[in-house]
Amino acid sequence: MIITDRAVARLAHGPTRTVRDDKLKGFVIRVGKNRKTFRVELERRANGKRTFVSKKLGEHPYVGADDARRAAIGIIGKHSSGIVAPRVTLRQAFDEWRTSGKAAPAWVKDCEVRFARCLAHWANEDLTSLSDRPDQVRDLHRDLTERRGPSEGNHTMRLLKAIYNHARESHRGLPADLPTSGVSWNKERRADKAIPFEQFPVWAAQVAAISNPIRRAFHRLCVFTGCRPGELARARWDDVDCKKRTLTIPKSKMGKNIVIPMSSAIAQELKRARDAHKIFDGRSPWLFPSTSATGHLEHWYDPGLQWSGNAGRHSHRTISADLGIDPLSSRLLLGHSTRDVSEGYVTTALLTGSSLRGAQRRISRRIVELMAVR
């Protein structure tokens, strides 16, 4: 149709659709559930390459059709002056993000699963189009929240936001408006997974009843070190430094190595894991070998074990707080990032000095005491 104020007013809101102007090629009105937006959308081929011009001009009725048309004429007239941006699909942008090295491999693997589960239906959508449809992105967030919970909804939107921001670094023509700009983020409550202090003897007995000695050592080390179970499961014997008495968790979720000082209890559990390696003829490079496809433990749920996995990490942090250990030491032991520049200055000193090791010893002694109480 010919886009005029009267014609636009007659267009009914509903599923997002694009109405093109009969007089000016590239001048369109995008109609959605709640808004009508004037845009320039023009596609061309040059030297065998397809390029795409996309520009938001304003929303009706705050911007009139005549004013939007004049703005469109100016933009289309400058079509050859650097406004043209490559067309980027969500799948292309995701592939660029996941191979950028900005996130830890384990986190990328989780995001690949989430992309396939929650965003695959938009894989061929143009990022510019998604930027102009925040209402649909908001609706997806609400749908995921209802079907899969508030955390899944938020995690999917954070992934979409990360993909888009990374794409803008190399595709400068993308709009500044984020696709997630219309999302009302869910409030998330952290799960309370810590082992209750009075239940430590029960947990210790449950671990002792597990027949596989490697799995027994793994569960105890999850509590003694506070490691994320997936990261501890991927640790190798090369990551253990007996002289410095440290265990290094490479490429953690935060994208950096975590250096964990050993206490006597941690060293004892590592020795038990090493002694149990005779089951695998001592040839496996993994701390916790398994018959899985990867060669190391991939799941940590044993029948009869009431607390496992992240419960160890939560328990380690809870005991640290109960002992009054300073928050910075607790963050470093768990591999969390420091909060500001000044904290970053003392990180190396703590890692190489006795302060962090002393905190680890106190936590380990407390865990041993709790396990022994009857």
C-alpha positions as CSV (number, residue, x, y, z in Angstrom):
1,M,0.0,0.0,0.0
2,I,1.0,3.6,-0.1
3,I,2.1,4.4,3.5
4,T,0.2,7.3,4.9
5,D,-1.0,8.2,8.4
6,R,-4.6,7.3,7.6
7,A,-3.5,3.9,6.0
8,V,-1.3,3.1,9.0
9,A,-4.1,3.9,11.5
10,R,-6.3,1.3,9.8
11,L,-3.7,-1.5,10.2
12,A,-4.7,-3.8,13.0
13,H,-2.2,-5.0,15.6
14,G,-1.5,-8.7,15.6
15,P,1.3,-11.1,14.6
16,T,4.4,-9.3,13.4
17,R,4.2,-8.5,9.7
18,T,5.9,-6.0,7.3
19,V,3.9,-3.8,5.0
20,R,5.8,-2.2,2.1
21,D,5.3,1.2,0.5
22,D,4.2,1.1,-3.2
23,K,6.0,4.3,-4.1
24,L,9.4,4.1,-2.3
25,K,11.3,0.9,-2.4
26,G,12.7,0.0,1.0
27,F,10.3,2.1,3.0
28,V,8.1,-0.2,5.2
29,I,5.9,-0.2,8.3
30,R,6.5,-3.1,10.8
31,V,3.2,-4.0,12.6
32,G,3.3,-6.0,15.8
33,K,1.1,-6.8,18.7
34,N,1.7,-3.5,20.4
35,R,3.4,-1.1,18.0
36,K,3.8,0.1,14.5
37,T,7.3,1.0,13.4
38,F,8.5,2.9,10.3
39,R,11.7,1.4,8.9
40,V,14.0,1.3,6.0
41,E,14.6,-2.3,4.8
42,L,16.5,-2.6,1.6
43,E,18.3,-5.6,0.1
44,R,20.8,-5.6,-2.7
45,R,23.4,-7.8,-4.4
46,A,26.9,-6.5,-5.3
47,N,29.8,-8.6,-6.5
48,G,27.8,-11.8,-5.7
49,K,27.3,-10.7,-2.1
50,R,24.0,-9.9,-0.5
51,T,23.8,-6.9,1.8
52,F,21.0,-5.5,3.8
53,V,20.1,-2.0,4.9
54,S,18.0,-1.8,8.0
55,K,17.1,1.4,10.0
56,K,14.4,2.2,12.5
57,L,12.8,5.5,11.7
58,G,10.3,5.8,14.6
59,E,7.0,4.6,15.9
60,H,3.5,5.6,14.8
61,P,1.8,7.9,15.8
62,Y,4.8,9.6,17.5
63,V,6.4,9.9,14.1
64,G,4.2,10.8,11.1
65,A,4.3,8.9,7.8
66,D,5.5,12.0,5.9
67,D,8.4,12.6,8.2
68,A,9.3,8.9,8.2
69,R,9.2,9.0,4.3
70,R,11.6,12.0,4.2
71,A,14.0,10.3,6.5
72,A,13.8,7.1,4.5
73,I,14.6,9.0,1.3
74,G,17.7,10.4,2.9
75,I,18.9,7.0,4.1
76,I,18.2,5.3,0.8
77,G,20.1,8.1,-1.0
78,K,23.2,7.4,1.2
79,H,22.8,3.7,0.4
80,S,26.3,3.5,-1.1
81,S,28.0,5.5,1.7
82,G,28.7,2.8,4.3
83,I,25.2,2.3,5.8
84,V,25.0,-1.2,4.2
85,A,25.6,-4.0,6.7
86,P,25.9,-7.8,6.1
87,R,22.9,-9.8,6.9
88,V,23.7,-12.0,10.0
89,T,21.5,-14.9,11.1
90,L,21.2,-16.0,14.7
91,R,22.9,-19.3,13.8
92,Q,25.8,-17.6,12.2
93,A,26.2,-15.2,15.2
94,F,26.0,-18.1,17.7
95,D,28.7,-20.0,15.8
96,E,30.9,-17.0,15.9
97,W,30.3,-16.5,19.6
98,R,30.9,-20.1,20.7
99,T,34.2,-20.4,18.7
100,S,35.5,-17.0,20.0
101,G,37.1,-18.4,23.1
102,K,35.4,-15.9,25.3
103,A,33.6,-18.6,27.4
104,A,34.9,-21.8,29.0
105,P,34.4,-25.0,26.9
106,A,32.1,-26.5,29.5
107,W,29.9,-23.4,29.5
108,V,29.8,-23.3,25.7
109,K,28.7,-27.0,25.7
110,D,25.8,-26.1,28.0
111,C,24.9,-23.2,25.7
112,E,24.9,-25.4,22.7
113,V,22.3,-27.6,24.4
114,R,20.2,-24.5,25.4
115,F,20.4,-23.0,21.9
116,A,19.1,-26.3,20.3
117,R,16.4,-26.5,22.9
118,C,15.2,-22.9,23.1
119,L,16.4,-20.8,20.2
120,A,16.8,-23.2,17.3
121,H,13.4,-22.1,15.8
122,W,15.0,-18.7,15.3
123,A,18.3,-20.0,13.9
124,N,17.7,-18.5,10.4
125,E,16.3,-15.2,11.6
126,D,18.2,-12.1,10.8
127,L,19.6,-10.3,14.0
128,T,18.3,-7.0,12.7
129,S,14.8,-8.5,12.6
130,L,15.1,-9.9,16.1
131,S,16.3,-6.5,17.4
132,D,13.1,-5.0,16.0
133,R,10.8,-7.6,17.6
134,P,11.5,-7.3,21.4
135,D,7.8,-8.2,22.0
136,Q,8.3,-11.6,20.5
137,V,11.6,-12.1,22.5
138,R,9.7,-11.1,25.6
139,D,6.9,-13.6,24.8
140,L,9.5,-16.4,24.4
141,H,11.0,-15.5,27.8
142,R,7.6,-15.7,29.4
143,D,6.8,-19.0,27.6
144,L,10.1,-20.6,28.8
145,T,9.5,-19.3,32.3
146,E,6.1,-21.0,32.4
147,R,7.3,-24.3,30.8
148,R,10.9,-24.6,32.2
149,G,11.1,-22.3,35.1
150,P,12.5,-18.8,35.8
151,S,16.2,-19.8,35.6
152,E,15.8,-21.4,32.1
153,G,14.0,-18.3,30.9
154,N,16.7,-16.0,32.2
155,H,19.6,-18.2,31.0
156,T,18.2,-18.3,27.5
157,M,17.8,-14.5,27.3
158,R,21.4,-14.0,28.7
159,L,22.7,-16.3,25.9
160,L,20.8,-14.4,23.3
161,K,22.1,-11.1,24.7
162,A,25.7,-12.4,24.7
163,I,25.4,-13.6,21.1
164,Y,24.0,-10.3,19.9
165,N,26.6,-8.2,21.7
166,H,29.4,-10.3,20.3
167,A,28.0,-10.0,16.8
168,R,27.9,-6.2,17.1
169,E,31.7,-6.2,17.6
170,S,32.3,-7.4,14.1
171,H,29.1,-6.4,12.3
172,R,28.9,-2.7,13.1
173,G,25.7,-2.1,11.1
174,L,23.6,-4.0,13.6
175,P,21.1,-1.9,15.6
176,A,22.1,-0.7,19.0
177,D,18.7,-1.9,20.4
178,L,19.1,-5.4,22.0
179,P,16.5,-8.0,21.2
180,T,16.2,-8.6,25.0
181,S,15.3,-4.9,25.7
182,G,11.7,-5.8,26.4
183,V,12.4,-8.7,28.8
184,S,11.4,-8.3,32.4
185,W,14.0,-10.6,34.1
186,N,12.7,-13.2,36.6
187,K,13.8,-13.1,40.2
188,E,15.9,-16.2,40.9
189,R,16.4,-17.8,44.2
190,R,19.6,-19.7,44.8
191,A,18.9,-23.3,45.7
192,D,19.8,-24.2,49.3
193,K,21.7,-27.4,48.6
194,A,24.2,-27.4,51.5
195,I,24.5,-30.4,53.7
196,P,23.0,-29.6,57.1
197,F,25.7,-29.7,59.8
198,E,23.9,-32.3,61.9
199,Q,23.5,-34.5,58.7
200,F,27.2,-34.7,57.9
201,P,27.6,-38.1,59.7
202,V,24.7,-39.4,57.7
203,W,26.2,-38.2,54.5
204,A,29.6,-39.6,55.4
205,A,28.1,-43.0,56.0
206,Q,26.2,-42.9,52.7
207,V,29.4,-42.1,50.8
208,A,31.3,-44.9,52.6
209,A,28.6,-47.3,51.4
210,I,29.4,-46.6,47.8
211,S,31.2,-49.6,46.3
212,N,33.4,-47.7,43.8
213,P,36.4,-46.1,45.7
214,I,37.0,-43.5,42.9
215,R,33.4,-42.3,43.3
216,R,33.8,-42.1,47.1
217,A,36.9,-40.0,46.7
218,F,35.1,-37.8,44.2
219,H,32.2,-37.0,46.5
220,R,34.4,-36.2,49.5
221,L,36.6,-33.9,47.3
222,C,33.5,-32.0,46.1
223,V,33.0,-31.0,49.7
224,F,36.6,-30.5,50.7
225,T,37.5,-28.4,47.7
226,G,34.2,-26.7,46.9
227,C,34.8,-27.4,43.2
228,R,32.0,-27.5,40.6
229,P,31.5,-31.2,40.1
230,G,31.8,-31.0,36.3
231,E,35.1,-29.2,36.6
232,L,36.5,-31.6,39.2
233,A,35.4,-34.6,37.1
234,R,37.5,-33.3,34.2
235,A,40.7,-32.7,36.3
236,R,43.8,-34.7,35.3
237,W,46.8,-36.0,37.3
238,D,48.9,-33.4,35.5
239,D,46.9,-30.8,37.3
240,V,48.1,-32.0,40.7
241,D,51.4,-30.4,41.9
242,C,52.6,-32.4,44.9
243,K,55.6,-30.1,45.6
244,K,53.5,-26.9,45.8
245,R,50.6,-28.9,47.2
246,T,48.1,-27.4,44.8
247,L,45.3,-28.7,42.5
248,T,44.6,-26.7,39.4
249,I,41.2,-26.7,37.8
250,P,41.9,-25.5,34.2
251,K,39.5,-23.3,32.2
252,S,36.8,-23.1,34.8
253,K,33.3,-21.6,34.1
254,M,34.9,-18.2,34.7
255,G,37.3,-18.8,31.8
256,K,40.4,-18.9,34.0
257,N,42.4,-21.5,36.0
258,I,41.5,-22.1,39.7
259,V,44.5,-22.9,41.9
260,I,43.3,-24.8,45.0
261,P,45.7,-25.2,47.9
262,M,45.7,-28.7,49.3
263,S,44.9,-29.5,52.9
264,S,45.8,-32.8,54.5
265,A,42.3,-34.0,54.0
266,I,42.4,-33.1,50.3
267,A,45.8,-34.8,49.8
268,Q,44.4,-37.9,51.5
269,E,41.4,-38.1,49.2
270,L,43.7,-37.7,46.2
271,K,45.8,-40.5,47.5
272,R,42.8,-42.7,47.8
273,A,41.8,-41.9,44.2
274,R,45.4,-42.7,43.0
275,D,45.3,-46.1,44.9
276,A,42.0,-46.9,43.3
277,H,43.5,-46.4,39.8
278,K,44.6,-50.1,39.8
279,I,41.0,-50.7,38.6
280,F,42.0,-49.0,35.3
281,D,45.6,-50.3,35.4
282,G,46.8,-46.9,36.4
283,R,46.9,-45.7,32.7
284,S,44.1,-43.1,32.8
285,P,45.2,-39.4,32.8
286,W,42.0,-38.5,34.7
287,L,41.7,-38.1,38.5
288,F,38.4,-39.9,38.3
289,P,38.4,-42.3,35.4
290,S,35.3,-44.0,34.1
291,T,34.1,-46.3,31.4
292,S,32.2,-43.3,29.8
293,A,32.9,-42.1,26.3
294,T,35.1,-39.3,27.6
295,G,37.0,-41.5,30.0
296,H,36.1,-39.6,33.1
297,L,33.1,-39.3,35.4
298,E,30.2,-37.7,33.7
299,H,27.5,-38.0,36.4
300,W,27.6,-37.9,40.2
301,Y,24.3,-39.2,41.4
302,D,24.6,-42.5,43.3
303,P,21.6,-44.4,44.7
304,G,21.3,-43.8,48.4
305,L,23.4,-40.6,48.4
306,Q,21.2,-37.8,49.6
307,W,23.6,-34.9,48.8
308,S,25.9,-34.8,45.8
309,G,27.2,-32.5,43.0
310,N,26.8,-28.8,43.8
311,A,25.8,-29.7,47.4
312,G,29.5,-30.0,48.1
313,R,30.2,-26.5,46.8
314,H,27.3,-25.0,48.8
315,S,28.5,-26.9,51.9
316,H,32.1,-25.6,51.5
317,R,30.9,-22.0,51.3
318,T,28.5,-22.4,54.2
319,I,31.3,-23.8,56.5
320,S,33.6,-21.0,55.3
321,A,31.0,-18.4,56.4
322,D,30.4,-20.2,59.7
323,L,34.1,-20.1,60.5
324,G,34.2,-16.3,59.7
325,I,36.7,-16.7,56.9
326,D,36.8,-13.4,54.9
327,P,34.7,-13.2,51.8
328,L,37.7,-12.6,49.5
329,S,39.4,-15.8,50.5
330,S,36.1,-17.7,50.1
331,R,35.7,-16.3,46.6
332,L,39.3,-17.2,45.6
333,L,38.9,-20.8,47.0
334,L,35.7,-21.3,45.0
335,G,37.2,-19.7,41.8
336,H,34.8,-16.7,41.8
337,S,35.9,-13.5,40.2
338,T,37.1,-10.6,42.4
339,R,34.7,-7.7,42.8
340,D,36.9,-4.7,42.1
341,V,40.4,-3.6,41.1
342,S,41.7,-3.4,44.6
343,E,40.8,-7.0,45.3
344,G,42.5,-8.0,42.1
345,Y,45.8,-6.6,43.4
346,V,45.9,-9.0,46.4
347,T,44.9,-12.1,44.6
348,T,48.4,-13.3,43.7
349,A,49.7,-12.6,47.2
350,L,47.0,-14.7,48.7
351,L,47.4,-17.6,46.3
352,T,51.2,-17.8,46.8
353,G,51.1,-17.0,50.6
354,S,49.8,-18.8,53.6
355,S,46.5,-17.0,54.1
356,L,44.5,-19.0,51.6
357,R,46.1,-22.3,52.5
358,G,45.3,-21.6,56.2
359,A,41.7,-20.9,55.3
360,Q,41.5,-24.2,53.4
361,R,42.9,-26.1,56.4
362,R,40.4,-24.6,58.7
363,I,37.5,-25.6,56.4
364,S,38.8,-29.1,56.0
365,R,39.3,-29.6,59.7
366,R,35.7,-28.4,60.3
367,I,34.4,-30.9,57.7
368,V,36.3,-33.8,59.3
369,E,34.9,-32.8,62.7
370,L,31.3,-32.7,61.3
371,M,31.6,-36.0,59.6
372,A,32.8,-37.6,62.9
373,V,30.2,-36.2,65.2
374,R,27.6,-38.7,66.4
